[in-house]
């Protein structure tokens, strides 16, 4: 099931897609980011792909391990090889914390890699630095 939340403020704000099957992570990201950005939320990579194609968010915070037919790395590959989506900024947020994991994400063109548990303020600061 896909959840989506889009702000209805009159000022145009950048859109961020948060992709994680853990509702606590989605809620935490909503708390720290929704004051500055419009948020979309998906709990699977398949749902995230649909939202990405439809809304073309400026930035995606993407978990790797999720239920469904595709995982976060496969979604990252799709985004970075699609000419209409490749400029989307992608920050991976994963429980996989080995050096090989973040190297793999960087080779696949992820813009950042945060290991769970992560500092939501650190992620928010990175988002701000990318979208300012």
C-alpha positions as CSV (number, residue, x, y, z in Angstrom):
1,X,0.0,0.0,0.0
2,X,1.3,3.4,-0.9
3,X,0.9,6.4,1.3
4,X,1.3,9.9,-0.1
5,X,1.3,13.2,1.5
6,X,1.6,16.4,-0.5
7,X,1.5,19.8,1.1
8,X,-1.2,22.2,-0.1
9,X,0.7,25.4,0.7
10,X,0.6,28.0,-2.0
11,X,4.4,28.4,-2.1
12,X,6.2,25.9,-4.3
13,X,8.4,23.6,-2.2
14,X,10.7,20.8,-3.3
15,X,9.2,17.3,-3.1
16,X,11.0,14.5,-1.3
17,X,10.1,10.8,-1.5
18,X,10.7,8.7,1.6
19,X,10.8,5.0,0.8
20,X,10.9,2.6,3.8
21,X,8.8,-0.3,4.9
22,X,9.3,0.7,8.6
23,X,6.5,3.1,9.5
24,X,8.6,4.6,12.4
25,X,11.3,5.7,9.9
26,X,8.7,7.3,7.7
27,X,7.1,9.1,10.6
28,X,10.5,10.3,11.9
29,X,11.4,11.6,8.4
30,X,8.0,13.3,8.2
31,X,8.6,15.1,11.5
32,X,12.0,16.5,10.6
33,X,11.3,17.3,6.9
34,X,7.7,18.3,6.5
35,X,8.1,21.9,7.7
36,X,10.3,22.7,4.7
37,X,9.4,20.2,2.0
38,X,6.5,18.4,0.5
39,X,6.7,14.7,1.3
40,X,5.6,11.6,-0.5
41,X,5.9,8.3,1.3
42,X,6.1,4.7,-0.1
43,X,6.6,1.4,1.8
44,X,7.9,-0.6,-1.1
45,X,10.2,0.0,-4.1
46,X,7.5,-0.8,-6.5
47,X,5.2,1.8,-5.0
48,X,8.1,4.3,-5.0
49,X,8.8,3.7,-8.7
50,X,5.2,4.6,-9.5
51,X,5.4,7.8,-7.3
52,X,8.8,8.7,-8.8
53,X,7.5,8.5,-12.4
54,X,4.4,10.4,-11.6
55,X,5.8,13.2,-9.4
56,X,9.5,13.3,-10.2
57,X,10.6,14.3,-6.7
58,X,13.8,16.4,-6.3
59,X,15.2,14.0,-3.7
60,X,14.6,10.4,-2.5
61,X,15.5,8.8,0.8
62,X,15.6,5.2,-0.1
63,X,15.9,2.0,2.1
64,X,17.6,-1.0,0.5
65,X,15.8,-4.0,2.1
66,X,12.1,-3.9,1.5
67,X,9.4,-6.4,0.7
68,X,8.3,-6.9,-2.9
69,X,9.7,-7.7,-6.3
70,X,12.5,-5.1,-6.3
71,X,14.7,-3.7,-3.6
72,X,16.1,-0.3,-3.1
73,X,19.3,-0.9,-5.0
74,X,17.3,-2.1,-8.0
75,X,15.2,1.1,-7.8
76,X,18.3,3.2,-7.5
77,X,19.7,1.5,-10.7
78,X,16.4,2.2,-12.6
79,X,16.4,5.9,-11.5
80,X,20.0,6.5,-12.4
81,X,19.8,4.9,-15.8
82,X,16.5,6.6,-16.8
83,X,17.2,9.8,-18.6
84,X,14.1,11.5,-17.3
85,X,14.9,10.6,-13.6
86,X,18.7,10.4,-13.4
87,X,19.1,13.8,-11.9
88,X,17.0,13.0,-8.8
89,X,19.2,13.1,-5.7
90,X,19.1,9.8,-3.9
91,X,20.2,9.2,-0.3
92,X,20.3,5.6,0.8
93,X,19.1,4.8,4.4
94,X,19.8,1.2,5.3
95,X,20.6,-1.2,8.2
96,X,23.4,-2.5,5.9
97,X,26.5,-0.9,7.4
98,X,29.4,-2.7,5.9
99,X,31.9,-0.8,3.7
100,X,31.0,-3.0,0.8
101,X,27.4,-2.0,1.1
102,X,27.9,1.8,0.9
103,X,30.6,1.3,-1.8
104,X,28.0,-0.6,-3.9
105,X,25.5,2.2,-3.4
106,X,28.0,4.8,-4.4
107,X,29.1,2.8,-7.5
108,X,25.4,2.8,-8.5
109,X,25.4,6.6,-8.2
110,X,23.8,7.1,-4.8
111,X,24.5,10.6,-3.5
112,X,24.7,9.6,0.1
113,X,24.5,6.6,2.5
114,X,23.1,6.7,6.0
115,X,23.3,3.6,8.3
116,X,20.4,2.8,10.6
117,X,20.0,3.8,13.3
118,X,20.8,7.2,11.9
119,X,20.6,10.8,13.2
120,X,17.4,12.4,11.7
121,X,19.0,15.8,12.1
122,X,22.1,14.7,10.1
123,X,19.8,13.4,7.3
124,X,17.8,16.6,7.4
125,X,21.0,18.7,7.2
126,X,22.2,16.7,4.2
127,X,18.8,17.2,2.5
128,X,19.0,20.9,3.2
129,X,22.5,21.0,1.7
130,X,21.3,19.3,-1.4
131,X,18.2,21.4,-2.0
132,X,19.4,24.8,-1.1
